[in-house]
Amino acid sequence: MHDANGHPLRVGDKVLIPCEITDLSGPGCEDYCNVGLRTTLGRRPDGRLESFSVVNTAQLVKVSGHGVSLDL
């Protein structure tokens, strides 16, 4: 098994999954809420994008968007 760049993956490796936030869900608390996500890298071999839901924003690290750019 390899990542999108061809690097081998093993159990215990830490990875980033490039995603775009598709919705912000409440109620959550004052600073955090749940979000829906869609991957920005298509799976192989068909290029299909995957969706995730109910991930809490406290579990995310912003890597691009307003004020931040990583170009993934």
Backbone as a chain_set.jsonl record, in Angstrom:
{"seq": "MHDANGHPLRVGDKVLIPCEITDLSGPGCEDYCNVGLRTTLGRRPDGRLESFSVVNTAQLVKVSGHGVSLDL", "coords": {"N": [[0.833, -1.184, 0.0], [0.428, 2.243, -0.758], [0.853, 5.846, -0.46], [-0.651, 8.817, -1.987], [1.545, 9.874, -3.26], [3.145, 7.748, -3.791], [4.605, 6.715, -1.661], [5.447, 4.125, 0.639], [3.068, 2.78, 2.989], [2.533, 2.075, 6.451], [1.099, 0.4, 9.291], [0.395, 2.569, 11.923], [1.602, 4.817, 10.839], [1.312, 8.353, 10.469], [-0.939, 10.419, 8.761], [-2.112, 12.917, 6.396], [-5.275, 13.816, 5.138], [-6.256, 15.274, 2.341], [-8.932, 17.41, 2.223], [-12.051, 19.093, 1.609], [-14.16, 21.303, 3.321], [-17.566, 20.724, 3.393], [-19.913, 21.277, 4.7], [-21.078, 22.942, 7.677], [-22.093, 21.779, 10.729], [-24.394, 22.073, 13.393], [-25.367, 21.446, 16.832], [-22.956, 21.663, 18.461], [-20.356, 23.33, 20.298], [-19.391, 26.582, 21.567], [-16.895, 27.141, 20.255], [-16.351, 24.975, 18.571], [-17.626, 22.641, 16.123], [-19.473, 20.099, 14.308], [-18.505, 18.853, 11.073], [-18.977, 18.321, 7.528], [-17.068, 16.61, 5.072], [-15.269, 16.484, 1.927], [-13.09, 14.602, -0.01], [-10.214, 15.876, -1.758], [-8.446, 14.708, -3.422], [-8.801, 12.284, -5.839], [-9.761, 8.829, -5.598], [-7.945, 5.856, -6.577], [-8.602, 3.328, -8.956], [-10.485, 4.966, -10.245], [-10.843, 7.717, -9.736], [-12.81, 8.746, -8.108], [-14.281, 10.903, -5.662], [-14.394, 10.913, -2.1], [-16.673, 11.137, 0.689], [-16.962, 12.402, 4.026], [-18.614, 12.529, 7.169], [-19.725, 14.245, 10.139], [-17.338, 14.941, 11.583], [-15.529, 16.394, 14.118], [-14.609, 19.804, 14.462], [-12.517, 20.277, 16.215], [-10.786, 18.252, 15.733], [-9.455, 18.802, 13.447], [-6.923, 20.331, 11.342], [-6.263, 23.322, 9.91], [-5.136, 23.717, 6.619], [-5.296, 25.085, 4.261], [-6.99, 27.804, 2.587], [-8.767, 30.816, 3.443], [-6.256, 33.011, 4.182], [-4.364, 30.973, 4.519], [-2.32, 28.752, 2.673], [-1.641, 25.716, 1.105], [-1.745, 24.423, -1.23], [-2.793, 21.82, -1.993]], "CA": [[0.0, 0.0, 0.0], [1.185, 3.483, -0.908], [0.077, 7.082, -0.426], [-0.862, 9.439, -3.299], [2.847, 10.177, -3.858], [3.88, 6.504, -4.0], [5.368, 6.326, -0.481], [4.842, 2.988, 1.337], [2.355, 3.052, 4.237], [2.517, 1.007, 7.439], [0.261, 0.651, 10.463], [1.022, 3.511, 12.844], [1.991, 6.047, 10.15], [0.38, 9.475, 10.572], [-1.173, 10.937, 7.418], [-3.091, 13.982, 6.169], [-6.22, 13.512, 4.073], [-6.71, 16.549, 1.795], [-10.394, 17.483, 2.122], [-12.702, 20.398, 1.59], [-15.347, 21.322, 4.167], [-18.775, 20.859, 2.582], [-20.964, 21.877, 5.517], [-20.852, 23.107, 9.111], [-23.291, 21.301, 11.407], [-24.498, 22.413, 14.799], [-25.035, 22.666, 17.54], [-21.585, 21.76, 18.936], [-20.197, 24.304, 21.37], [-19.081, 27.923, 21.073], [-15.718, 27.197, 19.387], [-16.206, 23.789, 17.715], [-18.861, 22.003, 15.673], [-19.217, 18.998, 13.387], [-18.447, 19.262, 9.674], [-18.927, 17.336, 6.455], [-15.852, 16.78, 4.273], [-15.116, 15.748, 0.676], [-11.678, 14.531, -0.369], [-9.848, 16.633, -2.958], [-7.688, 13.784, -4.275], [-9.645, 11.157, -6.215], [-9.191, 7.505, -5.355], [-7.497, 5.155, -7.781], [-8.286, 3.811, -10.302], [-11.583, 5.669, -10.916], [-10.832, 9.152, -9.467], [-13.976, 9.148, -7.316], [-14.053, 11.61, -4.404], [-15.103, 10.326, -0.971], [-17.233, 12.09, 1.644], [-16.981, 12.065, 5.445], [-19.516, 13.409, 7.902], [-19.66, 14.27, 11.593], [-15.988, 15.083, 12.119], [-15.537, 17.603, 14.93], [-13.558, 20.726, 14.039], [-11.378, 20.178, 17.138], [-9.927, 17.189, 15.228], [-8.924, 19.247, 12.159], [-5.88, 21.353, 11.28], [-6.444, 24.054, 8.654], [-3.917, 23.777, 5.811], [-5.482, 26.037, 3.167], [-8.208, 28.607, 2.665], [-8.505, 32.226, 3.722], [-5.074, 33.299, 5.004], [-3.443, 29.835, 4.582], [-2.313, 28.027, 1.41], [-0.704, 24.604, 0.967], [-1.922, 24.003, -2.627], [-3.003, 20.381, -2.15]], "C": [[0.875, 1.245, 0.0], [0.262, 4.683, -0.757], [-0.04, 7.648, -1.842], [0.444, 9.764, -4.013], [3.707, 8.934, -4.043], [4.713, 6.054, -2.82], [4.683, 5.154, 0.223], [4.187, 3.419, 2.651], [2.391, 1.821, 5.132], [1.575, 1.395, 8.576], [1.026, 1.544, 11.427], [1.516, 4.785, 12.192], [0.915, 7.107, 10.369], [0.28, 10.112, 9.194], [-2.115, 12.143, 7.451], [-3.99, 13.53, 5.026], [-6.716, 14.845, 3.53], [-8.217, 16.521, 1.538], [-10.836, 18.933, 2.07], [-13.939, 20.305, 2.482], [-16.555, 21.588, 3.285], [-19.94, 21.431, 3.373], [-20.522, 21.961, 6.969], [-22.155, 22.733, 9.8], [-23.283, 21.71, 12.858], [-25.116, 21.282, 15.565], [-23.576, 22.731, 17.983], [-21.496, 22.684, 20.136], [-19.76, 25.626, 20.757], [-17.95, 27.939, 20.049], [-15.608, 26.056, 18.379], [-17.576, 23.272, 17.298], [-18.482, 20.826, 14.785], [-19.257, 19.521, 11.956], [-18.584, 18.053, 8.764], [-17.712, 17.646, 5.595], [-15.941, 15.99, 2.974], [-13.636, 15.767, 0.321], [-11.419, 15.344, -1.632], [-8.948, 15.829, -3.885], [-8.595, 12.6, -4.574], [-8.951, 9.835, -5.942], [-8.765, 6.881, -6.679], [-8.17, 3.799, -7.827], [-9.327, 4.751, -10.907], [-11.664, 7.171, -10.642], [-11.99, 9.654, -8.626], [-13.554, 9.845, -6.026], [-14.904, 10.981, -3.317], [-15.619, 11.423, -0.057], [-17.181, 11.521, 3.053], [-18.02, 12.977, 6.09], [-19.293, 13.248, 9.397], [-18.224, 14.109, 12.099], [-15.983, 16.402, 12.88], [-14.374, 18.493, 14.531], [-12.353, 20.727, 14.979], [-10.379, 19.112, 16.688], [-9.251, 17.576, 13.912], [-7.817, 20.266, 12.341], [-6.019, 22.025, 9.922], [-5.121, 24.135, 7.908], [-4.072, 24.679, 4.595], [-6.816, 26.733, 3.33], [-7.825, 30.036, 2.955], [-7.319, 32.39, 4.667], [-4.052, 32.176, 5.059], [-3.496, 29.112, 3.241], [-1.236, 26.958, 1.405], [-0.738, 24.054, -0.445], [-1.985, 22.494, -2.795], [-4.11, 20.125, -3.129]], "O": [[1.914, 1.3, 0.659], [-0.954, 4.566, -0.905], [0.423, 7.022, -2.796], [0.459, 9.916, -5.234], [4.876, 9.045, -4.411], [5.471, 5.092, -2.949], [3.464, 5.173, 0.394], [4.686, 4.309, 3.34], [2.296, 0.687, 4.664], [1.295, 2.574, 8.79], [2.196, 1.286, 11.711], [1.825, 5.75, 12.892], [-0.269, 6.78, 10.447], [1.295, 10.321, 8.529], [-2.829, 12.352, 8.431], [-3.52, 12.932, 4.058], [-7.525, 15.5, 4.187], [-8.712, 15.72, 0.745], [-10.104, 19.854, 2.432], [-14.685, 19.329, 2.404], [-16.575, 22.554, 2.522], [-20.858, 22.008, 2.792], [-19.705, 21.166, 7.434], [-23.205, 23.3, 9.496], [-22.228, 21.689, 13.492], [-25.371, 20.228, 14.984], [-22.987, 23.807, 17.884], [-22.451, 22.807, 20.903], [-19.762, 25.766, 19.534], [-18.03, 28.676, 19.066], [-14.843, 26.161, 17.421], [-18.561, 23.437, 18.018], [-17.301, 20.585, 14.539], [-19.946, 20.496, 11.657], [-18.342, 16.917, 9.169], [-17.363, 18.812, 5.407], [-16.604, 14.955, 2.915], [-13.0, 16.82, 0.346], [-12.303, 15.485, -2.476], [-8.715, 16.237, -5.023], [-9.108, 11.972, -3.648], [-7.729, 9.722, -6.038], [-9.173, 7.323, -7.754], [-8.295, 3.164, -6.78], [-9.091, 5.294, -11.986], [-12.484, 7.85, -11.26], [-12.144, 10.862, -8.446], [-12.592, 9.435, -5.375], [-16.028, 10.556, -3.585], [-15.064, 12.522, -0.03], [-17.336, 10.317, 3.256], [-18.271, 14.078, 5.601], [-18.744, 12.247, 9.857], [-17.939, 13.251, 12.934], [-16.393, 17.427, 12.336], [-13.272, 18.002, 14.287], [-11.267, 21.141, 14.574], [-9.257, 19.061, 17.192], [-8.545, 16.758, 13.322], [-7.763, 20.975, 13.346], [-5.903, 21.363, 8.891], [-4.109, 24.561, 8.465], [-3.075, 25.013, 3.954], [-7.664, 26.306, 4.112], [-6.68, 30.431, 2.736], [-7.372, 31.957, 5.818], [-2.962, 32.382, 5.592], [-4.583, 28.875, 2.713], [-0.066, 27.24, 1.665], [0.15, 23.293, -0.829], [-1.298, 21.941, -3.654], [-4.44, 18.97, -3.4]]}, "num_chains": 1, "name": "protein.A"}
